[in-house]
């Protein structure tokens, strides 16, 4: 088991700070009270913000505490002294409450714009963007292709390390998906991997239009130290983060000591919970079955629409 010993507890930041004149848009989640909450584990209707998205119509009621949920800004929650439970809609396979900003989630158009090796060379049109990053071979490009429903929008390969630049894809002519170099093992010289890490972290720290980083974690294997360290670095630097657990369709043989993806997801959250005052948002996905695709799009929509309003 991997344990981080010297990382302070920090708030899960939802949005990057815009320029000083707009600093009110920086939103930090406060520690939520341990109040029971009745959750519908899938959306109870296909109308409104979920129209045209493939989310099943079914309900499962479970009891959770608010501190384990991601509650978007401007979403009503019980006060600390409340005694009644709150009924909410939570995206399937996640801890994310669906809120009023989850609209215009569907992707109708996607196109590659450019590759950059410096933050200052990235598109300068001011459109909001979401960055995908993770350990090499975690399935970033496959997830991006799944989100836009195209097989070859992003370069995929069985050989890790194919993404070597900051790659911008414009979505619906109104926002960006950004594919970043993988960290950890890659089929490239050590000095090149160091450069990737340098310009990727510079992008996180200095990109004013970055709404959130989507950190991809392989759920088919136990937690890796490098993933825990990366999540901690994002938190310490107050970079907005969502955990995207990939390869959730894979099932290891129990007799060989393998765990189900759900167990690895829970283990990862337990390892990082001591370093967060609030639970980061997370979603379980599979690029093979498209599990989590619509949930990611709805989550992006409510973050993006709140960001644009503020």
N, C-alpha and C positions, 0 to 999 in steps of 0.2 A: 504494500500500500504506500502511495506517495503522500507525504504530508509537507505542506509549506509552513515554515516555522517563523518567518520574519516579515510577513506581509500584513500590514495593518487592515483593520476593518474599514470599509469605505461604502459610501452610498452608491447604489446602482444608478448611474446617470443615464437619462433617457435621451437627451439631445445635447449636441455640442453647443457651446456658447457662440453666438454670432458676434459681430463687432460690438465694441463697448456700448455704442448707442442703443443696441438692441439686446443687451445682456439679460433683460428680463425673460428671454426665451429659454434660458438655461433652467431645466426642470430636474430637480433631484427628488427621488422618491423618499419619503420618510418611513421610518420603521412602522409597520402596520400592526395594529392590535391583534391578538390571537382570538378573533371572534369567529365562531362557526359560520360557515356560509354554504348555502345549498346551491350546488352547481349543476347546470344542464351540460353534460359533457360534449354534446354536439348542438349545433344550431337548431332551434325548433321551427324555423321558417326559412324558406328559400327566397323570400322577398326582400326588398330594401337593398342594403349594401351587399348581400350575398347573392343577388340575382346573377344567373349564368355561371356560378361557381359550383363545383361538384362536391358539396358537403352534404352528407346524408341527413335525412330528417328522422331523428330519433332522440330520445332523451334518457339519460341515466343520472339519477340524483345521488350525489355523494357529499360527504361533509369534509370541508377543508378549512384551514385557517387562512385569514387574509394575508398573513406574512409570507405565505407560499405562492401567492398569486401576483401576476403583473397587472396592475390596475392602471389603465391609461389616464393621462391628465383629463381633468374636468369630468371625471366619472364619479358619481355619488357612491360613497361607501358608508357603512354604519360608523357612528362616533364611538369613541372608546368606551362610553358608558351604555352603549346599546345592548339590549338583551335579545332582540329578535334577530333571526337570521336574514341574510340578504340572498335573494334569488338572482342569479346572474347567468349570462351565457358565456361559456368558455370555449375557445377553439379546440377542437378535438386533437388529442395527442400533444397538449401544451399546457401552460399555466397562464395563458393570456386571456383576459376578459375582453369580450367584444364590446366596443363603445361606439359613440355616435359618429366618430370620424372615419369609420370603416366604410368608405364609399369610393366608387371609381377604381375598384381593385383589379379589374380584368385587364390583361395585356392584349392589345389589338395590333400593335406594331413594335418591332424591335430591329435595331440596326447597329452594326459596329461603327464607331466614330473614329477612335484613334487609340494608339498605344503610346504611353509616356514613360520615361525613366526618371522624371523630376516632377515634383508636385506643381511647380510653376508652369509646366508644359501641359497640364491637364486642361480640359475645356473650361472656358472662362465665361460661359453664358449664365451662370448663377443658378442653374437648375439643381434641385435637391438630388442626392445620390445615396445609394446603399452599397457598401463594400462587402464582398465575400472573401474571406481569408480562412486558411486552415492548414493543417499539416499536409505535406505533399502526398498525393494519392488519396486524399480524403473524399474526393468527388466534387470539387468546386465547379468545374466546367460542366459536368453532367447535371448538377443541380441547376445551373444557370440555363442550360438547354431545356430542362424540364419545365422551368418557370415560364419560358417563352414559347413552349411547345414546338421547338425546332431542334432537329437532331445535330446540326453542325453550326449553330451560331457561334459557340465558343469551341476552341480547340480542345479535344479530349484525346487521351492516349493512355495506354497501359504502362507507359514509361513516365514516372513522376518527374515534375520539374518543367513541364512544357510552357507554363505561364511564366514569363520572365519580365513582364512589364505591367504597368498600371493600365488595364484595358477597359475603356469606357464603351458601354452599349446604351444608346438612347432609347428609352421606352415611351411610346405614345407621344413622342415629341415634347415631353413634359418633365421627365426625370431620368436618372441613370441607374443602371446596374453596373458595378465595377468589379472586375475579376482581378485579384491581386496574386502575386507570386506565393506559392506555398512555402511554409517554413519547415525546418527539419530536413529529412533526407530528400535529396534531389540529384538527378544525374547531371551534375554540373560542377565545375571547379569550386573549391572552397572560397576563393576570393570573390567569385561571382555571387555565391550565396550570401556572403557578408554584405555586398552591395545591395542585394534585394532587401535584406532586413533593414538596412539604413534608409533606403528611399521609401519603403512601405511605412515604417514608423514615422518618418517625416510627413508623409501623406496624412496619417491619422492625426498628428498633432497640429497640422497647419492648413488643413482643408476646410474652409468655412462652410461649404455646402454639404458636408458629410452629415447626414441625418443619423445614421447608425451603422455600426460594424456588425456583420453577421459572421460569428466565429463558428466554423464547422468542426464538429467533433465526431469521430468514427464510433458509433454506438455498438458495433459488432465486436469490439475488443475492450479490455479494461482501460481505465483512465491512464493517460500518458503524462509524465512529468512535464514535457514541453507544452502540452495543451493547458495544463493547470497554470504554468508560469505565464503563458501568453494571456490567459484570461485575467490573471492577477495584474499584469502590466497594463492592460486596457483599463482595468478598474482604478488602479493607482493614478493613472493619468486622466481619469474622468472621461474616457472615451465611451460613448454610448454603445452598448453591446447587447446582442441577442444570441443565445446559444442555439445552433442548429445541429441536431444530432442526425447524422447521415447513416445510410446502410441499415436502416431499421428492419428491412426485410430479411436480413441474414440471421440464421439460427445455428449457433454452435452446438455440437453434440455434448449433452450434459455429462455423459460418461467420461469425457475427456476434460472435465472441469470447466467447460465453457459456460458463460452466462447468457441469458436472453438480453436483447437490446434494452428492454425496460429496466433490467437490473443494473446494467452498465450506466444508463442514464441516471438512475437514482444514486448510484455510487459516486458519479462525478459531481452531482449536486451536493451530496453530503461532504465531499472533500473541499468544496469551495465555500460552503455556506458560512463557515466561521470567519471569512474575510469579506463578507458583504452584509451590510445592515438590512438590505432588502433583497429578495430573490430576483436575479436577472430573468427576463423573459426567455423561454425556451420552447422549441418545437421539435417533434420527432418527424423524420422524413425518410423517403426512399425514392431515388431517381428511377428505380426499376418499376415500382408500382405507382409512382407519383403520389405516394402518401405525403401529406403535409404541404403540397404545392399551393393549394388554395388558401390554406391557413397562413402560409408565409405572405401571400399576396394581400390578404386582409390585414395582417399585422403591419406590413409596409404601408398600406393605404392609410391606416389610422395614424401612424407616426408621421407620414408625409403630409397629410392634410392638416394636422395640428402644427407642424413645423411651418408650413406655408402661411397659416393664419397668423402666427406670432412672429 
